[in-house]
Amino acid sequence: MMEFNIKQIQETNAFACLECGKCTGVCPVARHSKTFSPRSILIKSIRNSHPDALKGSDLWSCLTCQQCDTICPSHIRYIDFMQLIRQFVGVTNQDATCSHGGIVDSILKIMTTPNLQQQRMDWITKDYQTTASGDYLYFVGCLPYYDVLFSSLEVHPLNIARSTIKILNYLDIQPQVLPNEKCCGHDFYWNGDLKNFKILAEQNLEQIRNSGAKQVITACPECYRTLKVEYAKFFGKTGFEVQHISEFLAVRLKDKHIPLKTEKLSACYHDPCRLGRHLGIYDAPRGVLSKLSGLTLNEMAHHHQRAICCGVTGWMNCSQISKQIQTHRLREAQATGSDILITSCPKCQIHFQCALLDKQLKEEIHFTIKDLVEVVAENLN
């Protein structure tokens, strides 16, 4: 285990902890686990004399959803603290469990290979107009890989990519799409693997800068945060602007109204942690949905800053507790009486759809799950 960088820990304000337990009170994991406590992890971590400090799987169960940050009276940046601790400890086979047999982690590590030539562009058919140069670049992320890995869940992440380009084409924009784009590095960063994060980031930065694009658009909140915040944090000014597609569309669709192809539709919207609590973007997705004439938006019991996480992050420790969190969220959506649950994060859609593999839960749920861009794109002429 590495020695703590005391200055970095101090910058998260961790030493100001009052041990009040409010963080544990709002934590979605702690709500379903008798042993997990953000407060306990923090206190154990900063007391080097504690024999059990930084041992066990709890360190990897934290969702970094930032719910605890919103209520802490000492203004501790808990998720930044957790990311630092994970750097110090490192992922071990004993304490951390990569979900789905670790296949996603393996694919990400393969992508760090220099000069790797991928085949990830077959989904762009003649129906979708892209360009080899231009001011706009669509950062696709890992959707081509997710589409293969999770097709058995009745979810098709590449529909998000196709819908994004269809909408951009509707707005007379032909975006660039990088044929050898790499994972943004989000999962490596939050799991404490800075080495591999930086490798991916450097390769992506080189490609994006060489493209000459001035604006990068992504439909994934994790890509959005990573490109916008972490890349700037570690590499300085990137030379391009980054926007989530919901932000971009909230402005571009401001004076437009898109009639629904169905007579009417009721929906509820799930706020992803990275887009919402991490970056404060709540109004843009709802603004986009308001442009769909005839759509009624119902809010769940927990929404905006209080929205419940989808239950998994970084493809780590997907457990029975994760399923309980997802079940709670899906039942909140069911209680709104909506026809559709709209997300704006590919992973949220995958995790919710995975939860519906439970036959009993699937019998309870009477709505479909779609991404924001899918809903918009399917109503365009």
C-alpha positions as CSV (number, residue, x, y, z in Angstrom):
1,M,0.0,0.0,0.0
2,M,1.3,3.5,-0.9
3,E,1.8,6.1,1.7
4,F,-0.9,8.7,1.9
5,N,-0.3,12.1,0.3
6,I,-1.5,14.1,3.3
7,K,-1.8,17.3,1.2
8,Q,-4.2,15.6,-1.2
9,I,-6.3,14.1,1.6
10,Q,-6.4,17.5,3.3
11,E,-7.8,19.1,0.1
12,T,-10.8,16.8,0.3
13,N,-11.5,18.2,3.8
14,A,-11.6,14.6,5.2
15,F,-9.9,15.6,8.5
16,A,-12.9,17.9,9.2
17,C,-15.2,14.9,9.7
18,L,-17.6,15.4,12.6
19,E,-18.5,11.7,12.7
20,C,-22.2,12.8,12.5
21,G,-23.1,9.9,10.2
22,K,-25.3,12.0,7.8
23,C,-23.3,10.6,4.9
24,T,-24.3,7.1,5.9
25,G,-27.9,8.1,6.4
26,V,-28.3,9.1,2.7
27,C,-26.0,6.6,1.1
28,P,-27.9,4.2,-1.2
29,V,-25.6,1.3,-0.4
30,A,-25.8,1.8,3.4
31,R,-29.6,1.8,3.0
32,H,-29.5,-1.8,2.0
33,S,-26.4,-3.0,3.8
34,K,-26.0,-3.5,7.5
35,T,-22.2,-3.2,7.4
36,F,-21.4,-0.4,4.8
37,S,-20.8,3.1,6.1
38,P,-19.1,6.0,4.3
39,R,-18.3,7.5,7.7
40,S,-16.6,4.4,9.0
41,I,-14.5,4.0,5.8
42,L,-13.3,7.6,6.1
43,I,-12.5,7.4,9.8
44,K,-10.7,4.0,9.4
45,S,-8.7,5.4,6.4
46,I,-7.3,8.4,8.2
47,R,-6.5,6.5,11.4
48,N,-3.3,4.6,10.3
49,S,-3.4,2.8,13.6
50,H,-6.6,1.0,12.8
51,P,-5.8,-2.7,12.0
52,D,-8.7,-3.1,9.5
53,A,-8.1,0.2,7.6
54,L,-8.6,-0.2,3.9
55,K,-9.3,-3.9,4.0
56,G,-12.3,-5.7,2.6
57,S,-14.7,-5.1,-0.3
58,D,-16.4,-2.0,1.2
59,L,-13.8,0.3,-0.4
60,W,-15.0,-0.9,-3.8
61,S,-18.8,-0.9,-3.0
62,C,-19.0,2.9,-2.9
63,L,-20.8,4.2,-5.9
64,T,-19.1,7.6,-5.9
65,C,-22.7,8.9,-6.5
66,Q,-22.0,12.0,-4.5
67,Q,-25.1,11.8,-2.4
68,C,-23.0,12.1,0.7
69,D,-21.3,15.2,-0.5
70,T,-24.6,17.0,-0.8
71,I,-25.5,16.7,2.9
72,C,-22.1,16.8,4.7
73,P,-22.0,19.7,7.1
74,S,-18.2,19.8,6.9
75,H,-18.3,20.0,3.1
76,I,-16.1,16.9,2.7
77,R,-15.5,15.9,-0.9
78,Y,-16.1,12.3,-0.1
79,I,-16.0,10.9,-3.6
80,D,-12.6,12.6,-4.3
81,F,-11.4,11.2,-1.0
82,M,-12.5,7.7,-2.0
83,Q,-10.8,8.0,-5.4
84,L,-7.6,8.9,-3.7
85,I,-7.8,6.0,-1.2
86,R,-8.4,3.6,-4.1
87,Q,-5.2,4.9,-5.8
88,F,-3.3,4.1,-2.6
89,V,-4.7,0.7,-2.2
90,G,-5.0,-0.6,-5.8
91,V,-7.5,-3.1,-7.0
92,T,-6.8,-6.6,-5.6
93,N,-8.4,-9.9,-6.5
94,Q,-9.2,-10.4,-2.8
95,D,-11.1,-7.2,-2.1
96,A,-12.6,-6.1,-5.4
97,T,-14.8,-8.0,-7.7
98,C,-15.1,-7.0,-11.4
99,S,-18.6,-7.6,-12.6
100,H,-19.3,-9.7,-15.7
101,G,-16.2,-11.8,-15.2
102,G,-14.0,-8.8,-15.6
103,I,-14.5,-8.7,-19.4
104,V,-15.2,-5.0,-19.5
105,D,-12.0,-4.3,-17.6
106,S,-10.1,-6.6,-19.9
107,I,-11.4,-4.7,-23.0
108,L,-10.4,-1.4,-21.5
109,K,-6.9,-2.6,-20.8
110,I,-6.6,-3.9,-24.3
111,M,-7.5,-0.4,-25.5
112,T,-4.4,1.0,-23.8
113,T,-2.3,-0.8,-26.4
114,P,-0.4,1.8,-28.6
115,N,-1.3,1.7,-32.3
116,L,-4.3,-0.6,-31.7
117,Q,-6.5,-0.7,-34.7
118,Q,-10.1,-1.3,-33.8
119,Q,-13.1,-2.3,-36.0
120,R,-15.8,-0.2,-34.4
121,M,-17.4,1.8,-37.2
122,D,-19.7,-0.8,-38.9
123,W,-22.8,0.7,-37.2
124,I,-22.5,3.9,-39.2
125,T,-24.5,3.0,-42.3
126,K,-25.5,5.3,-45.2
127,D,-28.5,6.5,-43.2
128,Y,-26.2,8.5,-40.9
129,Q,-24.1,11.4,-42.3
130,T,-20.6,11.9,-40.8
131,T,-17.6,13.8,-42.0
132,A,-13.8,13.4,-41.9
133,S,-13.3,17.0,-40.8
134,G,-15.3,19.8,-39.2
135,D,-16.0,21.7,-36.0
136,Y,-18.1,19.0,-34.3
137,L,-16.9,15.6,-33.1
138,Y,-19.2,13.0,-31.6
139,F,-17.3,11.0,-28.9
140,V,-19.0,7.6,-29.0
141,G,-17.3,6.0,-26.0
142,C,-17.6,2.3,-25.3
143,L,-21.1,1.8,-26.9
144,P,-19.9,-0.5,-29.7
145,Y,-18.5,-2.9,-27.1
146,Y,-21.5,-2.6,-24.7
147,D,-23.7,-3.4,-27.7
148,V,-22.1,-6.8,-28.0
149,L,-21.7,-7.5,-24.3
150,F,-25.2,-6.7,-23.2
151,S,-27.4,-7.6,-26.2
152,S,-28.8,-10.5,-24.2
153,L,-30.4,-7.9,-21.8
154,E,-32.7,-6.6,-24.6
155,V,-30.7,-3.4,-24.6
156,H,-28.8,-2.1,-27.6
157,P,-26.5,0.8,-26.6
158,L,-25.6,1.5,-30.3
159,N,-29.1,2.7,-30.7
160,I,-28.0,5.7,-28.6
161,A,-25.1,6.3,-31.0
162,R,-27.3,6.1,-34.0
163,S,-29.9,8.3,-32.4
164,T,-27.3,10.9,-31.6
165,I,-26.1,11.2,-35.1
166,K,-29.7,11.2,-36.5
167,I,-30.5,14.2,-34.3
168,L,-27.3,16.0,-35.2
169,N,-28.1,15.4,-38.9
170,Y,-31.6,16.8,-38.3
171,L,-29.9,19.9,-37.0
172,D,-27.8,20.0,-40.2
173,I,-24.6,18.9,-38.4
174,Q,-22.4,16.1,-39.8
175,P,-20.1,15.2,-37.0
176,Q,-16.7,13.6,-37.1
177,V,-16.5,10.1,-35.5
178,L,-13.0,8.9,-34.7
179,P,-12.4,5.4,-36.1
180,N,-9.9,4.5,-33.5
181,E,-11.3,6.4,-30.5
182,K,-10.5,4.8,-27.1
183,C,-12.4,4.5,-23.9
184,C,-12.4,7.8,-22.1
185,G,-10.8,6.2,-19.0
186,H,-13.6,7.0,-16.6
187,D,-13.6,3.6,-14.9
188,F,-9.9,3.4,-14.5
189,Y,-9.9,6.9,-12.9
190,W,-12.6,6.1,-10.3
191,N,-11.2,2.7,-9.6
192,G,-7.9,4.3,-8.7
193,D,-5.9,3.1,-11.8
194,L,-4.3,6.4,-12.8
195,K,-1.7,4.8,-15.0
196,N,-4.1,3.3,-17.4
197,F,-6.4,6.3,-17.2
198,K,-3.6,8.6,-18.4
199,I,-2.6,6.2,-21.2
200,L,-6.2,6.3,-22.6
201,A,-6.5,10.0,-22.0
202,E,-3.3,10.9,-23.8
203,Q,-4.3,8.8,-26.9
204,N,-7.8,10.4,-27.0
205,L,-6.4,13.9,-26.6
206,E,-4.0,13.4,-29.5
207,Q,-6.8,12.1,-31.8
208,I,-9.2,14.8,-30.9
209,R,-6.7,17.6,-31.3
210,N,-5.5,16.2,-34.6
211,S,-9.1,16.2,-35.8
212,G,-9.3,19.9,-35.5
213,A,-12.7,19.8,-33.9
214,K,-13.7,22.7,-31.7
215,Q,-16.6,21.0,-30.0
216,V,-16.9,17.4,-28.7
217,I,-20.4,16.1,-28.0
218,T,-21.1,12.9,-26.0
219,A,-24.2,11.1,-25.1
220,C,-22.5,9.5,-22.0
221,P,-22.3,11.5,-18.8
222,E,-19.2,9.5,-17.7
223,C,-17.4,10.4,-21.0
224,Y,-18.7,14.0,-20.5
225,R,-17.3,14.4,-17.0
226,T,-14.0,12.7,-17.9
227,L,-13.3,14.7,-21.0
228,K,-14.4,18.0,-19.4
229,V,-13.1,17.7,-15.9
230,E,-10.4,15.0,-15.5
231,Y,-8.6,15.7,-18.9
232,A,-8.4,19.4,-17.9
233,K,-7.3,18.5,-14.4
234,F,-4.4,16.3,-15.6
235,F,-3.4,17.8,-18.9
236,G,-4.5,21.5,-18.7
237,K,-6.4,23.2,-21.5
238,T,-7.6,20.7,-24.0
239,G,-8.3,23.1,-26.9
240,F,-11.9,22.0,-27.4
241,E,-15.3,22.4,-25.7
242,V,-17.2,19.4,-24.3
243,Q,-21.0,19.1,-24.0
244,H,-23.4,16.4,-23.1
245,I,-25.9,16.0,-25.9
246,S,-28.7,17.1,-23.6
247,E,-27.0,20.5,-23.0
248,F,-26.4,20.8,-26.7
249,L,-30.0,20.0,-27.6
250,A,-31.5,22.2,-24.9
251,V,-30.1,25.2,-26.8
252,R,-30.5,23.9,-30.4
253,L,-34.1,22.8,-29.9
254,K,-35.1,26.0,-28.0
255,D,-37.4,27.3,-30.7
256,K,-38.5,23.9,-32.1
257,H,-41.4,21.6,-31.2
258,I,-41.4,17.9,-32.1
259,P,-44.8,16.3,-32.3
260,L,-45.0,12.8,-31.0
261,K,-45.7,10.0,-33.4
262,T,-48.0,8.4,-30.8
263,E,-51.1,10.2,-29.6
264,K,-49.7,10.8,-26.1
265,L,-46.9,9.6,-23.9
266,S,-46.2,9.9,-20.2
267,A,-42.6,9.6,-19.0
268,C,-40.4,9.9,-15.9
269,Y,-36.7,10.9,-16.1
270,H,-33.8,9.4,-14.2
271,D,-31.0,11.8,-13.3
272,P,-27.6,10.1,-13.7
273,C,-25.2,10.8,-10.9
274,R,-22.4,12.1,-13.2
275,L,-24.7,14.4,-15.1
276,G,-26.7,15.5,-12.1
277,R,-24.9,15.7,-8.7
278,H,-21.4,15.7,-10.3
279,L,-22.0,18.4,-12.9
280,G,-25.3,20.1,-11.9
281,I,-27.1,19.4,-15.1
282,Y,-30.8,18.8,-14.3
283,D,-32.7,21.3,-16.4
284,A,-31.2,20.5,-19.9
285,P,-32.6,17.0,-20.3
286,R,-36.0,18.1,-19.0
287,G,-35.9,21.1,-21.4
288,V,-35.3,18.7,-24.3
289,L,-38.2,16.5,-23.3
290,S,-40.4,19.6,-23.1
291,K,-39.9,20.1,-26.8
292,L,-41.8,16.8,-27.5
293,S,-45.3,18.0,-28.0
294,G,-47.8,15.8,-26.1
295,L,-45.3,14.2,-23.7
296,T,-46.1,14.4,-20.0
297,L,-43.2,14.3,-17.6
298,N,-43.8,12.9,-14.2
299,E,-41.2,13.2,-11.5
300,M,-40.2,10.3,-9.3
301,A,-40.2,10.5,-5.5
302,H,-36.4,11.1,-5.6
303,H,-35.3,13.4,-8.4
304,H,-32.8,16.1,-9.2
305,Q,-30.2,16.3,-6.4
306,R,-32.0,13.5,-4.5
307,A,-32.1,11.0,-7.4
308,I,-31.1,7.5,-6.5
309,C,-28.1,6.0,-8.3
310,C,-28.6,3.1,-10.7
311,G,-26.6,0.9,-8.3
312,V,-23.2,0.1,-10.0
313,T,-20.2,2.1,-11.0
314,G,-17.0,1.2,-12.8
315,W,-18.3,-2.3,-13.4
316,M,-17.2,-3.2,-9.8
317,N,-19.0,-5.2,-7.1
318,C,-22.3,-5.7,-8.8
319,S,-24.1,-7.4,-5.9
320,Q,-27.4,-8.2,-4.4
321,I,-27.3,-4.8,-2.8
322,S,-27.0,-3.3,-6.3
323,K,-30.1,-5.2,-7.4
324,Q,-32.0,-3.9,-4.3
325,I,-31.0,-0.3,-5.2
326,Q,-32.2,-0.8,-8.8
327,T,-35.4,-2.4,-7.7
328,H,-36.1,0.5,-5.4
329,R,-35.6,2.9,-8.3
330,L,-37.6,1.0,-10.8
331,R,-40.5,0.8,-8.3
332,E,-40.3,4.6,-7.9
333,A,-40.7,4.9,-11.6
334,Q,-43.6,2.4,-11.7
335,A,-45.4,4.5,-9.0
336,T,-45.5,7.5,-11.4
337,G,-47.7,5.6,-13.8
338,S,-45.4,6.5,-16.7
339,D,-45.3,4.6,-20.1
340,I,-41.5,5.0,-20.3
341,L,-38.5,5.5,-18.0
342,I,-36.0,7.9,-19.7
343,T,-32.3,7.9,-18.9
344,S,-29.5,9.9,-20.4
345,C,-26.7,7.5,-19.4
346,P,-26.0,4.2,-21.3
347,K,-24.8,2.4,-18.1
348,C,-28.0,3.4,-16.2
349,Q,-30.1,1.9,-19.0
350,I,-28.0,-1.3,-18.9
351,H,-28.2,-1.7,-15.1
352,F,-31.9,-1.1,-15.0
353,Q,-32.5,-3.5,-17.8
354,C,-30.3,-6.1,-16.1
355,A,-32.4,-5.8,-12.9
356,L,-35.4,-6.8,-15.0
357,L,-33.9,-10.3,-15.5
358,D,-35.7,-10.9,-12.2
359,K,-39.0,-12.4,-13.4
360,Q,-41.0,-11.2,-10.4
361,L,-39.8,-7.7,-10.8
362,K,-40.4,-7.8,-14.5
363,E,-44.0,-8.7,-13.9
364,E,-44.4,-5.6,-11.7
365,I,-42.9,-3.2,-14.3
366,H,-45.1,-1.9,-17.0
367,F,-42.9,0.6,-18.8
368,T,-40.1,0.6,-21.3
369,I,-36.6,2.0,-20.7
370,K,-35.0,4.2,-23.3
371,D,-32.3,6.9,-23.5
372,L,-33.2,10.5,-24.0
373,V,-31.8,10.6,-27.5
374,E,-33.7,7.5,-28.5
375,V,-37.0,9.1,-27.6
376,V,-36.2,12.3,-29.5
377,A,-34.8,10.6,-32.6
378,E,-37.7,8.2,-33.0
379,N,-40.1,11.2,-33.2
380,L,-38.2,13.0,-35.9
381,N,-39.4,12.9,-39.4
